[in-house]
């Protein structure tokens, strides 16, 4: 199944690869049971080739000593429950196994043809070996303890860069517009609906769907959460139904091609994926947040623009690719509680609460907390938000509510996972994201200043699970307690 790979005889000792050599994996490599030893060797060789080819998928974190498991911030937050509940522990391990298999499926597909033969067979071998090693490790108390101790997600901040860069950041980057003045943002939200000079206003709606009643959504969510972790995990058909029902419309000020969003694709000989404005696509996915003892379903929608054009000479925010990630958090009865949004760089985090989400007071200190330029009324059944998007900057500048999906221009909903393995023009496949979780070639301000999230990552477009969003303090878009810390929800 393995193809010859020049230079693959020696493992690259990257942090991700070295982690797999911890116990209990080290013991599996030396096992006297041939099947166990062969499966451990399979993972060792797979990691070696993935790291050599630089096709590591960074969406979820690897767990030292457990190469067949990966963890998200939500699952890491559920470890206390798993420590006290055997069924929850087994369910946690199953979900971590599924995250790793999904990531390895993309990695295997993205390997060069001369590094592996038979991707389908390789994915199936990975599935079988993961199940075997999981059963062995979950039967050992010391391995279970190690799993719960290590199943954490590191943050995406580089401490040294934050220390060195804070002065330059506050004196230069902020003044250049990295963080727009909140009064200016609110003023933009109060602006009338007329398009600016030289721009046309185009509304893009999601595909037409059958009405989805709130009682039906409530039943779907209740049934989906009937597992030891209480995570509303939907089947493929039900997820597609909900994603279509809650998808937003976009009202975009279009001045030039940089305002035309679309599907991501690889161009020949290009190191950065491009946006095809002839294919109107929005990438959608489920996510989850914790609220006290409940896990709530979130639906996430990402659109990509070809670039953010320079507003002036030396504009540190200009560069390849731009976008918006829009998220809705649902109550168990199916009514939206709060919306929030970022650009895929993790920048410009804004909240749009409904009356069922009461803001909590910010703690003392300099930490960024919550910017909510507009509150929304309770969202009635059949209503959806329309996001007003500015030309060039692609800032959200207003939210309206409409019924249905009436529009002359419609977009297609695509799975966000498509971005993790896309066909190249020519042989082979590649992720939109590098092994560091960043879209290559999209960095901005590293040309001018240190950046608190890391020099090489300044302003770069990021993969889901890698969105650091705070300039002061530490915060990630997928933190499991992000909303719990900022709102009091009315779930009744």
N, C-alpha and C positions, 0 to 999 in steps of 0.2 A: 504494500500500500504506500510505503514511503518511496518517493523518487529521490534520485541522487541530488545532493545539494552541496555545491562547492563551498568549502569552508565551514560546513555544518558539524564537523567532528568535535568542535570545542564549543561548549555552551557559553553564550554571552551572559556574563554575570550582572544582568540588570536587576534592579530591585524586585521587579515583578517575577523574574525567573528564580532568583535566589530564595524567595519566600517559600517555594514549593519544596525546598530541601529540609525544612524544619520537620520535627516530629508532629504527627504520626506518619507523614509521608516518607520520611527517611527510613522508617521501619518497613514500610511496604516495599521499598526498593530492595531491601535485603531479606524479604520474606522467603521462607522455605517452600511456600505454596506457589507453584508455577503460575497459576492463574492470577494471583494477587501481584506477584512480581512483574508479570507481563503487563498488567494494567498500569502499574506504577511507572514502568519503563515507557509505556505509551504516552502518558502525560509528560514525562520528562522530555521525550523526543519532540512531542507536539509543542511544548513551551519553547524548546530550543529553536525550532524552525520558525515559529511565530515571531520570536524576538529577533532572529536574524533577518527576517523579511520586514520587520517593523510594521506588522499588521495587527498589533495588540489592540483589542477593543477596550476602551477606557470607561465605558458607561457605568459599570458597577465595579466595586472594589474586590480584588482578590484577597483570599484569607490565607495567611501564612500557615503552611503545613497541610492545607486542604485544597489542592489544585483543582478539584472538581466542584468547588463552591465559590460563589461570589455573593456580595452583600450590597444592598442599597441602604440609604439612610433610614428608610422606613423599617426595614427588617432589623437593622442594628438597634433601632429604638424599641423593638419588641423583645429584646433579649431578657429583660427582667421577667416578663411573662413566661418566657420559655424556661427560665431557671426554676420556676415554681410549678410548672405544669408539663407533664410528660407528653401529652398530646400536642401541646403548643410547640415543644422542642422538636418533635418529629415533623410537624408541619413547617416549622422554620427551616429545618434542614432540607426538606423537599423543595421549598421555594428557592433556597440558595442554590440547590442543585439545578433547578430549572433556569435560573439566571445565568449560571456558568455555561450550561448547554447552549442557550441562545447565543451568548457571546462567542463561544467556540465555533458555533455554526458559521457565524460571520467571518471569524478569523480563518477558518478552513477554506471557505469560499474565496477569501481574498489572498490566499497564499499563491505565489507564482506556480505555474504548471510544473516547473522542474523541481519543486520542493515537495509535492504530494501528488499521488495518483489516486483517483477514485474518491472525490469529496464526499459523496453520499455514504460510501462505506466507512470513511473516516468519521463522519458524524455519528453513524450508528455504533461504531466501536467506542466512541467517546461516551455515548449514552449508556452502553452496557457497563463499561468500566466505572463510570461515575456511580451507578447504582450499586455495584459491588463494593467499592471503597466506602461509600456512604453507610451501607449496612454494617460493614466491619467496624468503622469508627464509632458509629452511634451505639454500638454494643459495649463500648469501653468507657467507663466513668472518666478516666483521665483525658480521653480524646473529646468527650462531651464538654468537659470543663474548659479545655483549651479552645474549642470552637467558640464557646460563649465569651471567652475572654478576648479572643482575637477578631471577632466578627465586627469590626469597626470600619468606618469610612474616613480616611484622612481628609482634612480640609484642603482647599485649593489656594491657600495663601502661602507665600514665601516670606518668612519672618524677616530675614535679612533685608530683602527688598523693601519691605514695609518700613523698617527702621531707617534705611538710607534714603528712601524716596518720599517720606512724608513732607519734608520741607519743600522740596521741588514740586511735589504734587499740589500742595495747598497754594503755593505762590504762583505757579505757572499753569498747571493743567486745569485747576479749577477756574482760573481767570480766563482760560481759553474756551471754557464752555463744557468741560467734562460733566459738571453738574449744573444744570440750568437753574437759575433762580426760581424758587417756588412761586413767587408772585408772578413771574413771566409765564410760568406753566399754567397757573390758574387763569391768567388773562387769555391765554390761547384757548382754554376750555370755554370761555365766555364769548369767543368770537362767533360771528354769524356764520351760516352755512355756505355763503358764496365762495366760489373758488378764487384763489389769488390770480393776479394778472398773469397771463401766459400759461395758465394751467386749466385742464379740464377736470371735472369731478366725475369719477367713475365708481359706481357701486357694484361690488362683486358679492354674490350670494352663494350659499352652499347648495348642493343638489336638492331638488324637491323631494320631500319624504311624506309618508303617511303620518298623520297626527299621532303623537305619543302622549297619552294621558298621564297625569301625575300618579294616580293610583297604580297604573301599570309599572311606572318607573319604581315606585315604592316596593312593589312586589319583587321586581327584578333585583333591586338592591338587597332586600331582606334575604332572598334566597341565595344570592351570591355571597353574602357574608356568613353563611352557615358553616363556618370552619373554625378550628380551634384558635386561630389568630384573629378572627373577625374581620378579615380583609375582604371587601366586596370585589371578588374576582369574577369577571363576566366571561361568558363564552363568546366565541368569535362573532356570532350573529347578533347577540344582544349588545355587545360592545359597539358594533358598527351602527346599530339602531340608535344608541344613545349619543354617539359621536355626531351623527347627522342631526339629531334633534336639538342639540345644544350648540351647534357650530355657529360662530358669529358671521355677520356680514362685514365687509370692509368698504368704506367709502374713501377712495384714495385720490389725492390731488396729483394728477399726472402731468408733468412737464416734459419728460424725456424718458428714454428707455430705462434709466435707473429707477424709475418709479413703477416699473412693470414687474410684478412678482411672478414666480412660476416654479416649475419643477427643476430640481437640481440634476445636473448631469456632468459627466467628464468629457472634456474636449481633448482631442488628440494632442499629445505632447504638453499638456497643461499640468501644472503642479497644484492648481487650485480648482475645485469644482465650480462650474458656471451655472447661471440661472437661465432657463429657457422660457422666455416670456410668452411663447406661443402655446405652452402647456400650463394652464392655470391650475396650480396644485397647492393645497394646504396639507401639511403633514400633521397627523393627529395620533394621539396616544392616551392611554390611561395613566393616572398617577394616584397617590394616596397621601392623606395627611392624618395625624392623630389629633383627636380632641378629647382629652381626658381618657376615658376607657373605650372610646369609639374610634374606629378607623373609617374615614370618610372618603368617598370616591371623588377624584378630580378628573376633569377632561382637559387636555392640553392641545393647543393648536399653534403651529409654527408656520409663518410664511417667510419666504426668502426673496430679497431684492438683489439685483446684480451688484450694486455698489452703493456706498454713500459718497456722493460727489463732494469735492472740496468747496467750501463756502468762501474761502479766501486763500491766498498763498500761505503755505505752511500749515494748513488746517490739520491738526493732529487727530481729528476724529474721522477724517476721510479714509477710504480704503475699499478693498474688494469685499463684496458681500455685505449685506445688512439684513435686518429682519425684525420680526416681532413674534414673541411667544406669549400667547394669551391663555389664561387658565381659569376654569370655573370650578368652584368647590360646591358640591351638592349636599344638601341635607338628606337624611334618610328617607324623607317623603318626596324627594326629587326636585325640590325648589332650590334654585341657586342661593347660596348664602353670601358669597363674596367672589368677586373677580379680581385677578391681579395680572400684571404683565411686566415683561422685561424685553430688552433686545437680546438676541442670542449671545452677545458678549457678557451678559449678566448686568448690563447697565440699565439705568432709568427704571428701577423697580417702583411701580405704582399700584395702589390698591383702590378698588371700587366696591365698597361695601353696600349691602342692602340693609333695610331696617332689622333684619334678623342677625346682623353682625354688629354688635356694639363695641366700639374701639375701647381698649384698655389704656390707662395712662402710661406714658413712656417712663422708664426708669431714669433715675438720676445718672448723669454722666454724658460723655460725648458720643456714645454709640448712636449711629443712625437707626431710626426706629420704624417709622411708617409715614409714607407720603400718600395722602388720599385726595387728589385734586377734584374728585367728583364722587358724590354718593348717588346711589340709584334707588328707585322705588322697589317695592317687592315685584318680582318678575312673575307675571301671570303665565298661565299655561298657554303655550303657543307663541309667546313673545321671545325675541332674541335680540342681543345687542348688535348695534352697528358701530364699528370703530372708525372714527374720522382720522385719517392718516395724512400727515403733512408731506409735501413734496421734498425730496432731497434728504432731509433729516430723518424722515419716516417716524417722527414722534407721533404718539397718540395725542390728539388735541380735542377730543370730545367723544362722548358715548351717548347714543340715542337708542331707543327701543322701537322695534317694529314687529308686526305680526307676519308670520309666513316667510317665504323666501322669494318674493316677487322681485325680479331683476332681469335686465336684458343680458347680463354677463354672469355666468356661473363658473364656479371653480370645482375642482375634483378633490375629494378627500383621499389621501394616501397614508398608509402606515408610516409612522416616523422611523420604524426599523429599516425601511428601504434605504435610508441614508447611511446605514452601517455597512452596506455592501451593494455597490452600484456597478453596472457593466461599463467597462471602458470602451472607447472607440478603438476596436482592435481586440486582441486576446486579453483575457484576465478581468478581474474585478478589483475594486478598491473602495474603502470607506471614505465618506466625506470628511472624516475626522482622523487625525493622527493618533499615535499611541499615547500622546499627552492629553487627548480629549479636545484638542483645538483644531479648527479648520486651517490647514496649512496656507500660508500666504495672506492671512487676513489680519495680522497684527497692525496696530496703529501707533500708539504713543511711545513704544519702545525706541522709536527713532529720536526721541527728544528727552524723555524723563524716565526715572525709575518709576515703577508702578507697584502698588501694594500687593497685587496678585501675582507678581513675577514679571521680570523684564520682558521675557519672550512672549508673554501672554497678554500684553497690554492691548486692550480693545479687541482682541481676537474673538472670532465667533467660536462658541463652545458647544460641546456635546451635552445632551441631557445628563444630569447627574454631576456636572462639572461647573455649574453656574455659581461662582462666588459673586455676591451682589453688593457687598458693603465696602465702602472706602474706609470707614471708621468702624472698628469692631469686626466681628466675623459672622457672616451669614451666608447661607446657600439657599437657592430657590427651592430645593427639594428637602430642606430641613423638616423633619417630621413634626417638630413643635413650632414651626414658624408662625402659623395662624393661631395656635392655642395661646401663644405668648402675647398676641396683639389684639385678640377679639374675644368677646363673650358671645357665643352662639346661642340662638334660640332654636333648639332642635325639635320643638313640639309643633 
